[in-house]
Amino acid sequence: MYHFIYPSKDSYIYELNDNSEKNFGGDNNLVLKKDFDGNTLNGVSRILLQFDFTETSKSIVSGEITNPKYYLRLYEQKTSELSPTYQLDTFPLSQSWEDGTGYTTQDPNSRNGVSWERSDESFDNTKWVDGDGGDNLGIDLVENGTFDSDVSGWTASNLTATPNLGTAVITNQETLDDEFMQVVGLTAGKAYRVTAEISGYSGGSSIISLRHDNTALTAGGVSGDHILGVVDGNKTITATVYGTTGEEQLRFRCTATGTATNYTIDNVSVKEVLAGGSWISSGACSQSFSYESPDVNMDVTDIVNNWLDGTIPNNGLILKWSGSQEDSADYSGDINFFSSDAQSIYSPKIEVRWDKHIACSGSNTGSLTQLTIDGTKDNYLYMINLRKEYRETEIPRFRVGSRQRYQTKSVSTSKSTTSTLFVPEDSGSYSIIDVETGTTLVPFGSNSLLSCDSTSNYFKQKLNGFINNRLYRIILRLKTNDNKQLIFDDGFDFKVVS
């Protein structure tokens, strides 16, 4: 069975020139673009989408949906200068964002939602922050933060700092003046991710901080310091800060006197959080393309399952060029996908796919006779009592009949009747298309097999993901034992209404 979930919000973000602070949440397009000047890459765009899985979660709990797979679908509107082979990656976003109503030709831009620089342009303090130390971090500004062979680049005051197997062992840190530090250059207003691994802790209390001025340290706290974390056990300290001066001191400092603090530090880093979204890099899903349509049909089951089981919050997805392909001049492309604002059958969506058909065999078929599918008969599949309209809230049981196309004539004094046969297991399936565009919504396959009960073959279909007041057509397929596939497309049409 198939079910469709449309975006609760979608937009694209664009880093080139003044576009980096513009919002495109109301645009008809979702643009995935690499902007070149000759062989020089000037900037790229990325696509953001968010979907609500509340009802899907309830359907899983109730048993209506079982063992589903989830696929991200985007449909090309127009494309230019696209490389014949490339890969796209999707990551779960680690930060919430606002959709906004801006669009490409709007002047001035409304700047009331997500942009390359911020998760919401309505507020200055919404710059993107890194999700988990992933790909949207700049170079490390700390000199020798891994202590591979020594503690060079650092200054130790009133304590002992000894290199040991790629770490720095801090001992005898017991007064307010005891510190282990180095100067790092930050840019005012930019966001930075600071990390440090602490192990071998014993006694006392220290902190890791960025110091903005020369105000003296006071017992129990730090005046003039931005406290990033407390060294009071074995842990990884992670913090995001904003630069305020050109040079700041990254310090490991004592905050109390009387008890010596001993611990080991490693992998100390300060990296700029680059704009362009914030995502969890460990949760990537990908799709490779080779001389084919740029329509996206990407398996994102792992991401959605992590949302549904609470492993990560659902802040939506970011779609981008894969890894180094995004920065490489060897890969090009300007792909415009339909957005949800285009109000088209080609809207982005998540397809939920699962197999819940009832086997067409054994006691399930009651007293029905099996259709002969050895290739010797001219068989016909058809819809039984198909209505012209169905409510979007329905999950109807569409009944499918089967028989030989031409009945053998015989003399009889009673009214003749046509009794349906049943299509055997794995031999019958259905497809649903949008009549106006010919777009296939439900393809033939393992998730659209016919079921069977004692009345006839049938299939069930959730309709609340179908766009209202459009005409849809059911097409039936029969596979025979001699490997032929017979298609029955005889105007089995219906509409979905509210």
Residue pairs with C-beta under 8 A, 6 or more apart in sequence:
1 65
1 353
1 354
1 355
1 356
1 357
1 447
1 448
1 459
1 460
1 461
1 462
2 351
2 352
2 353
2 441
2 442
2 447
2 448
2 461
2 462
2 465
3 56
3 65
3 351
3 352
3 462
3 464
3 465
4 349
4 350
4 351
4 352
4 441
4 465
4 466
5 51
5 52
5 53
5 56
5 349
5 350
5 352
5 465
6 51
6 340
6 347
6 348
6 349
6 465
7 49
7 50
7 51
7 340
7 347
7 348
7 349
8 50
8 51
8 52
9 25
9 48
9 49
9 50
9 97
9 98
9 99
9 316
10 25
10 30
10 47
10 48
10 49
10 50
10 99
10 339
10 340
10 341
10 348
11 23
11 24
11 25
11 27
11 30
11 47
11 48
11 97
11 99
11 100
11 113
11 114
11 339
12 24
12 27
12 29
12 30
12 31
12 32
12 45
12 46
12 47
12 48
13 24
13 45
13 46
13 48
13 114
13 115
13 116
13 276
13 277
14 20
14 22
14 24
14 31
14 33
14 43
14 44
14 45
14 116
15 43
15 44
15 45
15 116
15 275
15 276
16 35
16 42
16 43
17 42
17 43
19 43
19 116
20 115
20 116
20 117
20 275
21 111
21 115
21 116
21 117
21 118
21 121
22 102
22 109
22 111
22 115
22 121
23 100
23 101
23 102
23 109
23 110
23 111
23 112
23 113
23 114
23 115
23 121
24 31
24 100
24 102
24 103
24 104
25 98
25 99
25 100
25 101
25 102
25 113
25 114
26 99
26 100
26 101
26 102
26 103
26 106
26 110
26 341
27 102
27 103
27 104
27 339
27 341
28 77
28 103
28 338
28 339
28 341
28 342
29 77
29 104
29 336
29 337
29 338
29 339
29 342
30 47
30 49
30 74
30 336
30 337
30 338
30 339
30 348
31 45
31 47
31 104
31 334
31 335
31 336
31 337
32 45
32 46
32 47
32 88
32 319
32 320
32 321
32 333
32 334
32 335
32 337
33 44
33 45
33 333
33 334
33 335
34 41
34 43
34 44
34 321
34 326
34 331
34 332
34 333
34 334
35 41
35 42
35 43
35 44
36 42
36 329
36 332
39 329
40 329
41 327
41 328
41 329
44 276
44 320
44 321
44 326
46 276
46 277
46 318
46 319
46 320
47 74
47 318
47 319
47 320
47 337
48 93
48 97
48 114
48 277
48 316
48 317
48 318
48 319
49 72
49 316
49 317
49 319
49 348
50 93
50 97
50 314
50 315
50 316
50 317
51 314
51 316
51 350
53 304
53 307
53 308
53 314
55 464
56 65
56 68
56 308
56 352
57 308
59 65
60 66
60 68
60 308
65 352
65 354
65 356
66 354
66 356
67 354
67 355
68 301
68 352
68 353
68 354
69 299
69 301
69 352
69 353
69 354
70 299
70 300
70 301
70 303
70 304
70 305
70 350
70 351
70 352
70 353
71 297
71 298
71 299
71 300
71 350
71 351
71 353
72 90
72 285
72 296
72 297
72 298
72 300
72 317
72 319
72 348
72 350
73 295
73 296
73 297
73 348
73 349
73 350
73 351
74 295
74 296
74 319
74 337
74 338
74 348
75 295
75 296
75 337
75 338
75 346
75 348
76 293
76 294
76 295
76 335
76 336
76 337
77 336
77 337
77 338
77 342
77 346
78 336
79 294
79 333
79 334
79 335
79 336
80 333
80 334
81 332
81 333
81 334
82 294
82 332
82 333
82 334
82 335
83 330
83 331
83 332
83 333
84 290
84 291
85 288
85 289
85 290
85 291
86 288
86 289
86 321
86 322
86 325
86 331
86 333
87 286
87 287
87 288
87 289
87 321
87 322
87 323
87 325
88 286
88 287
88 289
88 296
88 298
88 319
88 320
88 321
88 322
89 284
89 285
89 286
89 319
89 320
89 321
89 322
89 323
90 284
90 285
90 286
90 298
90 300
90 303
90 317
90 318
90 319
90 320
91 134
91 279
91 280
91 281
91 283
91 284
91 285
91 303
91 317
91 318
91 320
92 279
92 280
92 283
92 303
92 306
92 307
92 312
92 314
92 315
92 316
92 317
93 131
93 277
93 278
93 279
93 280
93 315
93 316
93 317
93 318
94 130
94 131
94 132
94 278
94 279
94 280
94 312
94 315
95 119
95 128
95 129
95 131
95 278
95 315
96 119
96 315
97 113
97 114
97 119
97 120
97 315
97 316
98 112
98 113
98 114
98 119
98 120
98 122
99 113
99 114
100 110
100 111
100 112
100 113
100 114
100 120
100 121
101 110
101 112
101 113
102 109
102 110
102 111
102 112
102 113
103 341
111 121
111 122
112 120
112 121
112 122
113 120
113 121
113 122
114 120
114 121
115 121
116 275
116 276
117 127
117 128
117 275
118 124
118 126
118 127
118 128
118 275
119 126
119 127
119 128
119 278
120 126
127 190
127 191
127 242
127 273
127 275
128 136
128 191
128 273
128 274
128 275
128 276
128 277
128 278
129 191
129 193
129 240
129 273
129 278
130 136
130 137
130 191
130 193
130 240
130 271
130 273
130 278
131 278
131 279
131 280
131 281
132 280
132 281
132 282
133 193
133 195
133 238
133 271
133 281
134 279
134 280
134 281
134 282
135 279
135 281
135 323
136 273
136 274
136 275
136 276
136 277
136 278
136 279
137 193
137 271
137 272
137 273
137 274
138 271
138 272
138 273
138 274
139 271
139 272
140 269
140 270
140 271
141 184
141 185
141 186
141 192
141 269
141 270
141 271
141 272
142 153
142 182
142 184
142 250
142 268
142 269
142 270
143 152
143 153
143 154
143 182
144 150
144 151
144 152
144 153
144 154
145 267
145 268
145 269
146 166
146 266
146 267
146 268
147 163
147 166
147 167
147 168
147 265
147 266
148 166
149 163
150 163
151 161
151 162
151 163
151 168
153 182
154 161
154 168
154 180
154 181
154 182
155 179
155 180
155 181
155 182
156 179
156 180
157 177
157 178
157 179
157 180
157 181
158 175
158 177
158 178
158 179
159 170
159 171
159 172
159 173
159 178
159 179
159 180
160 169
160 170
160 171
160 172
161 168
161 169
161 170
161 180
162 168
162 169
162 171
163 169
164 264
166 266
167 199
167 264
167 265
167 266
168 180
168 264
168 265
168 266
169 200
169 262
169 263
169 264
170 180
170 252
170 261
170 262
170 263
170 264
170 265
171 260
171 262
172 178
172 260
172 262
173 179
173 180
173 204
173 206
173 252
173 253
173 254
173 260
173 261
173 262
174 204
174 254
174 257
174 258
174 259
174 260
174 261
175 254
175 257
176 217
176 218
176 219
176 253
176 254
176 255
176 257
177 217
177 254
178 253
178 254
179 251
179 252
179 253
179 254
180 251
180 252
180 265
181 211
181 249
181 250
181 251
181 252
181 253
182 249
182 250
183 247
183 248
183 249
183 250
184 210
184 247
184 248
184 249
184 250
184 270
185 246
185 247
185 248
186 192
186 210
186 243
186 244
186 245
186 246
186 247
186 248
186 270
187 243
187 246
187 272
188 243
188 244
188 245
188 246
189 242
189 243
190 242
190 243
190 272
190 273
191 240
191 241
191 242
191 272
191 273
192 240
192 241
192 242
192 243
192 270
192 271
192 272
192 273
193 238
193 239
193 240
193 269
193 270
193 271
193 272
193 273
194 208
194 210
194 228
194 237
194 238
194 239
194 240
194 241
194 250
194 269
194 270
195 236
195 237
195 238
195 239
195 267
195 268
195 269
196 208
196 228
196 229
196 236
196 237
196 252
196 265
196 266
196 267
196 268
196 269
197 236
197 237
197 265
197 266
197 267
197 268
198 231
198 233
198 234
198 235
198 236
198 237
198 263
198 264
198 265
199 234
199 263
199 264
199 266
200 234
200 262
200 263
200 264
201 231
201 232
201 233
201 234
201 261
201 262
201 263
202 261
202 262
202 263
203 259
203 260
203 261
203 262
204 254
204 256
204 259
204 260
204 261
204 262
205 230
205 231
205 232
205 254
205 255
205 256
205 259
205 261
206 230
206 231
206 232
206 252
206 253
206 254
206 255
206 261
206 263
207 222
207 225
207 227
207 228
207 229
207 230
207 231
207 251
207 252
207 253
207 255
208 227
208 228
208 229
208 231
208 237
208 250
208 251
208 252
208 253
209 222
209 225
209 226
209 227
209 228
209 250
209 251
209 253
210 225
210 226
210 228
210 241
210 248
210 249
210 250
210 251
211 222
211 224
211 225
211 226
211 248
211 249
211 251
212 224
212 225
212 226
212 244
212 245
212 248
213 224
213 245
214 224
215 223
215 224
216 223
217 223
217 225
217 253
217 255
219 255
219 256
219 257
220 255
220 256
221 255
222 253
222 255
225 251
225 253
226 241
228 237
228 239
228 241
229 235
229 237
229 238
229 239
230 255
231 237
231 252
231 261
231 263
240 273
250 268
250 270
252 265
254 261
277 318
277 320
279 318
280 312
283 302
283 303
283 306
283 312
285 298
285 299
285 300
285 301
285 302
285 303
286 298
286 322
287 296
287 297
287 298
287 299
294 333
294 335
296 319
296 337
300 317
300 350
303 317
304 350
305 311
306 312
307 313
307 314
320 326
321 331
321 333
325 331
337 348
338 344
338 346
338 347
338 348
339 347
339 348
340 347
340 348
345 434
345 436
345 437
345 439
345 467
345 470
346 437
346 439
349 465
353 447
354 447
355 446
355 447
355 449
356 460
357 449
357 450
357 451
357 459
358 364
358 451
358 452
358 453
359 425
359 451
359 452
360 422
360 423
360 424
360 425
360 426
360 427
360 428
360 450
360 451
360 452
360 457
361 424
361 425
361 452
364 452
364 453
364 454
365 422
365 452
365 453
365 454
366 453
366 454
366 455
367 454
368 420
368 421
368 422
368 452
368 454
368 456
369 419
369 421
369 422
370 421
370 422
370 424
371 377
371 379
371 402
371 403
371 421
371 422
371 423
371 424
372 379
373 379
373 423
373 424
373 427
373 478
373 479
373 480
373 481
374 480
374 481
374 482
375 480
375 481
375 482
375 484
377 404
378 404
378 405
378 406
379 402
379 403
379 404
379 405
379 478
379 480
379 486
380 402
380 403
380 404
380 405
380 488
381 400
381 401
381 402
381 423
381 428
381 476
381 477
381 478
381 486
381 488
382 400
382 401
382 402
382 476
382 488
382 490
382 492
383 398
383 399
383 400
383 401
383 474
383 476
383 492
384 399
384 400
384 401
384 420
384 456
385 399
386 398
386 474
386 492
386 494
387 396
387 494
388 493
388 494
388 495
389 494
389 495
389 496
389 497
390 396
390 463
390 494
390 495
390 496
390 497
391 463
391 496
391 497
391 498
392 463
392 464
392 466
392 468
392 496
392 497
392 498
393 463
393 464
394 463
395 460
395 461
395 462
395 463
396 460
396 461
396 463
397 458
397 459
397 460
398 430
398 458
398 459
398 460
398 461
398 474
399 455
399 456
399 457
399 458
400 423
400 428
400 430
400 450
400 456
400 457
400 458
400 459
400 476
401 420
401 456
401 457
402 420
402 421
402 422
402 423
402 428
402 457
402 478
403 418
403 419
403 420
403 421
407 416
407 418
420 456
422 452
422 456
422 457
423 450
423 452
423 457
423 478
426 449
426 479
427 478
427 479
427 480
428 449
428 450
428 457
428 476
428 477
428 478
428 479
429 444
429 445
429 448
429 449
429 450
429 476
429 477
429 479
430 442
430 444
430 448
430 450
430 459
430 474
430 475
430 476
430 477
431 440
431 442
431 443
431 444
431 448
431 474
431 475
431 476
431 477
432 440
432 441
432 442
432 461
432 472
432 473
432 474
432 475
433 439
433 440
433 441
433 472
433 473
433 475
434 441
434 470
434 471
434 472
435 470
435 471
435 472
435 473
435 493
436 470
436 471
441 466
441 472
442 448
442 461
444 477
448 459
449 459
450 457
450 458
450 459
451 457
451 458
451 459
451 460
452 458
463 496
466 472
466 496
467 496
468 496
468 497
468 498
469 495
469 496
469 497
470 495
470 496
471 493
471 494
471 495
472 493
472 494
472 495
472 496
473 489
473 491
473 492
473 493
474 492
474 493
474 494
475 487
475 488
475 489
475 492
476 487
476 488
476 489
476 492
477 485
477 486
477 487
477 488
478 485
478 486
478 488
479 485
479 486
480 486
